[in-house]
Amino acid sequence: MKKPTNKHNLEREIKSLSFWLIVIGIIHIVAAGFLSFFWGFVLIAFGIFSLISKRIIVFLIFGILIIIAGLSNLSNSLLEIAYYSGSGFSYLWMILGGFQIWWGVNEIIKYGKIRKGKNF
């Protein structure tokens, strides 16, 4: 039998993740000239889905989404550096992309641990 605190912690973490996805999505839409309007919409939609579903699958989906965003940031930065000599922001986005990939992989690992009934 699983501890009730694990379920409570899981629900709290899903709620927190959902809230921050919506907030970051709104920031993306408001700052659409600097950030991606498309990703803002995706983040808000997924945040709402996470709030409604409250299932552990949100960790897997979030992990995949953040890896895709990281790969996009990383590849765009590398292309900008290779073809246009880049700028300071290119390197910043490259570092952010690497961090997002690492974070996404950890979310997928967390999903696997939760499915196996382990603490996360």
C-alpha positions in Angstrom: 0.0 0.0 0.0 1.3 3.4 -0.9 1.7 6.2 1.7 -1.1 8.8 1.6 1.6 11.5 1.7 2.9 10.4 -1.6 -0.5 10.8 -3.3 -0.9 14.2 -1.6 2.6 15.3 -2.7 1.9 14.0 -6.2 -1.3 16.0 -6.5 0.4 19.1 -5.1 3.2 18.8 -7.6 0.8 18.4 -10.5 -1.1 21.4 -9.3 2.1 23.4 -9.0 3.3 22.3 -12.4 0.0 23.2 -14.0 -0.1 26.6 -12.4 3.5 27.5 -13.6 2.8 26.1 -17.1 -0.2 28.5 -17.4 1.8 31.5 -16.0 4.8 30.8 -18.3 2.4 30.4 -21.2 0.8 33.8 -20.5 4.3 35.4 -20.3 5.1 33.8 -23.7 1.9 35.3 -25.2 2.4 38.8 -23.6 6.1 38.8 -24.7 5.4 37.3 -28.2 8.0 39.5 -29.9 10.7 38.0 -27.7 9.2 34.6 -26.8 7.1 32.2 -28.9 3.4 32.8 -29.1 2.9 29.2 -30.2 4.7 27.8 -27.2 2.6 30.1 -25.0 -0.5 28.6 -26.4 0.9 25.0 -26.0 1.9 25.7 -22.3 -1.5 27.1 -21.4 -3.3 24.3 -23.1 -1.2 21.7 -21.4 -1.4 23.5 -18.0 -5.2 23.4 -18.2 -5.1 19.7 -19.3 -2.9 18.9 -16.3 -5.2 20.6 -13.9 -8.2 18.7 -15.2 -6.6 15.3 -15.7 -4.5 15.2 -12.5 -2.8 12.0 -13.8 0.9 11.0 -13.7 1.0 11.0 -17.5 1.5 14.8 -17.2 5.1 14.3 -16.1 5.8 12.2 -19.2 4.1 14.7 -21.5 5.8 17.6 -19.8 9.2 15.9 -20.1 8.7 15.4 -23.8 7.5 19.0 -24.4 10.4 20.4 -22.5 12.9 18.2 -24.5 11.3 19.4 -27.7 11.6 23.1 -26.6 15.2 22.5 -25.5 16.1 20.9 -28.8 14.5 23.8 -30.6 16.4 26.4 -28.6 19.7 24.5 -28.9 19.4 23.9 -32.6 18.3 27.4 -33.4 21.2 28.8 -31.4 23.7 26.5 -33.0 22.5 27.5 -36.5 22.6 31.2 -35.6 26.2 30.8 -34.3 27.3 28.8 -37.3 25.8 31.0 -40.0 25.6 34.4 -38.5 28.4 34.4 -35.9 25.8 34.5 -33.2 25.4 36.9 -30.4 25.4 36.8 -26.6 21.8 35.7 -26.7 22.6 32.8 -28.9 24.9 31.3 -26.3 22.3 32.0 -23.6 19.6 30.2 -25.5 22.0 27.4 -26.2 22.7 27.0 -22.5 18.9 27.2 -21.8 18.3 24.5 -24.4 20.8 22.2 -22.8 19.1 22.8 -19.4 15.7 22.1 -20.8 16.8 18.8 -22.3 18.3 17.8 -18.9 15.1 18.9 -17.1 12.9 17.0 -19.6 14.9 13.8 -19.2 14.6 14.1 -15.4 10.8 14.6 -15.7 10.6 11.4 -17.8 12.7 9.6 -15.2 10.4 10.9 -12.4 7.4 9.6 -14.4 9.0 6.1 -14.5 9.7 6.2 -10.8 6.1 7.2 -10.0 4.7 4.5 -12.2 6.8 1.9 -10.4 5.5 3.2 -7.0 8.9 4.7 -5.9 9.3 8.0 -4.2 10.3 10.8 -6.5 
